[in-house]
Amino acid sequence: MEGVFFELRGISKYFAKVIANKDVSFSIRRGEVLALLGENGAGKSTIMKILYGLYKADEGKIYKDGREIKINSPKDAMEHGISMIQQHFSLVPAHTVMENIILGNVRGIIDHKLLHEKIKKLAEFYGFDINPNDYIRNLAVGVQQKVEILKALYQKANLLIMDEPTAVLTPQESESLMQFIRDFTAQGNSVIFITHKLKEVMCVADRIVVMRAGRVCGDIKRDETNEMELSKLMIGRDLNWAIKDGQLKTVSQEAWLEIQDVTIKKETGVPALKNVSLTVHKGEILGIAGVSGNGQQELCEVVYGAISPASGRILLDGKDITERDIRARIDLGIGYVPADRSRDGMIMEMSIAENMMLKGSYGKKWQNRGFIDKKKLNQYTLQEIQDYSIKAPSADTIVRGLSGGNQQKVILAREVDNGEKLIIFDQPTRGLDLGAVNHIHRVILNERKNGKAILLVSTELSEIFALSDKIAVLYKGEIQGVFNPDELTTERIGLLMAGFAGKEVAEDAC
């Protein structure tokens, strides 16, 4: 066990009758990048929260340099050099970079000048171009993540736990992060990298621990495995991947969605969308690429009718629907799978059947002499449960008790039926495991084959490239261009996502 830095032995964690972790054992060496892979509910986050002190293990021990240690809180973890960078940042937008970094770490009279220089030198040492006096609210997402890393480095962390660290980054920012990880571990530090992106694992990891159903089912060196083997370990079976069959004949010149010079203004008066014009044809998938927060949600909501444009028009199948409300747009054949399923997609305390009829309860489909036709609704729901492979015992199952992937399938089943002409997918696979992702991709491609128009918003470039017939890049509410997938490289789309458009991109991409 020479060189082992931290080791977990026989860790188990129970929540009532649910086994979150069972007899989990693995180690990480100094100077090593350990990737932690697994589906949702596999126990990855739980085991890391135990290591960071957010949870306490029911069984098992933790060792540092061969000696047993007790970690009962994040404070204990930090004292042992462990820091965790969460997927959702814990920064205070109204404070500066320096104030966020020293928050909770200094006492008494603060020497601002000394701390400013210390943080500046620390940032420069790792190649971070950050001004300690900048306010967090004014920083791009990628820079905010660097501030989170600096917080950990300021606390002298030598084991970084990074949870889905590239989820909101451009390809260039992701590569910059990978370079930081290499530089950090080259100095004898260690990184545990939690991700579902197999390409990143194969790019940066030295060793890979795969978890399934709360247990470790694989501990493999990167050089001795591949993406297909890892995906099989994660889900316990071979996965038949959804593949787009080129340019289908169903793509026609018939425009089913036209967005014409649409502008949306925020309460501050700043445009959330500025003169956006897009067209989606029958049987076509238009992918919208961009870093989160650049107007994607507003684009979906203005098409669906949740917000009204300050100017511009929206046409569905040649008809102006700009002034139509949401109910009218549902009746016209628009389906919408929102990014936040628990907030905008369903009512968590209702059953699957009730959620299935949620957006059509006013119609005649489910009515029988003024009452809900429960028998007809249940028969329909059971058929959808079967067709979409939803893991639920009955139509009366409360959706809160379903996994995230199964909740998403419920929404998908309803919106595919609602969207007879157009379906809007906003981050349809966010936070889902490989099996659920593959199922949803198959549904999207099947609806394309059925001749529907698809508006697909995703921050996952692999998803955009795999599914889209055309790709539009959105930056600060403006379209940077509409392209065929083969016109774009990862580098070029990354520059477009960062706001470098037109001639700049063409020159930089050469």
Number of C-alpha atoms within 10 A of each C-alpha: 9 8 11 16 22 22 20 20 15 15 22 23 23 13 9 7 6 9 14 20 28 20 15 20 19 13 17 20 21 20 23 24 25 26 27 25 27 28 22 21 18 22 23 26 17 20 25 19 17 23 28 24 20 17 17 19 22 14 15 15 17 21 16 16 15 14 10 13 15 15 22 16 16 19 15 16 22 20 13 18 17 24 26 23 18 14 15 12 12 12 20 14 14 12 16 18 28 24 20 22 24 16 14 8 10 10 8 5 6 10 9 11 8 10 16 17 13 14 22 19 13 15 21 11 9 16 13 17 11 18 14 21 13 14 18 22 15 12 15 13 19 19 17 21 25 19 24 20 21 24 23 22 21 16 16 15 21 23 30 24 25 21 21 17 20 21 19 20 25 27 19 18 19 18 16 16 19 18 14 17 22 19 15 21 18 13 11 14 21 26 26 22 23 22 21 23 16 15 12 16 24 18 11 19 22 16 22 22 23 22 25 21 19 22 21 22 16 15 17 16 13 20 10 8 13 13 14 12 12 22 21 13 18 25 19 11 11 13 13 9 13 18 12 19 9 9 11 14 10 15 20 14 11 14 18 22 23 20 20 16 16 20 23 24 17 11 8 6 8 11 17 20 26 20 16 18 16 16 18 26 22 23 29 31 26 26 28 23 28 31 24 20 16 19 21 25 16 22 26 22 18 20 27 26 21 11 15 21 21 14 14 17 19 25 17 21 16 12 11 12 18 20 12 14 14 18 14 14 19 20 15 18 18 25 25 25 23 23 19 14 19 15 10 11 20 24 17 17 13 16 18 29 24 22 23 25 18 15 17 16 14 11 10 12 13 17 15 11 7 8 8 15 14 14 10 13 19 18 13 15 24 19 13 21 22 11 11 17 14 20 14 18 9 15 22 15 16 18 24 16 13 17 16 20 23 20 21 25 24 24 21 26 19 21 24 22 14 21 22 19 23 33 27 26 22 24 21 26 22 18 16 20 19 22 18 20 19 17 18 21 19 17 18 23 21 15 21 23 19 14 20 27 29 29 24 25 27 23 20 20 17 12 19 22 20 14 25 23 23 19 25 22 24 27 22 20 24 19 24 21 13 17 16 13 18 10 11 15 12 14 15 22 28 24 20 24 24 22 19 17 18 11 9 13 17 12 9 11 14 6
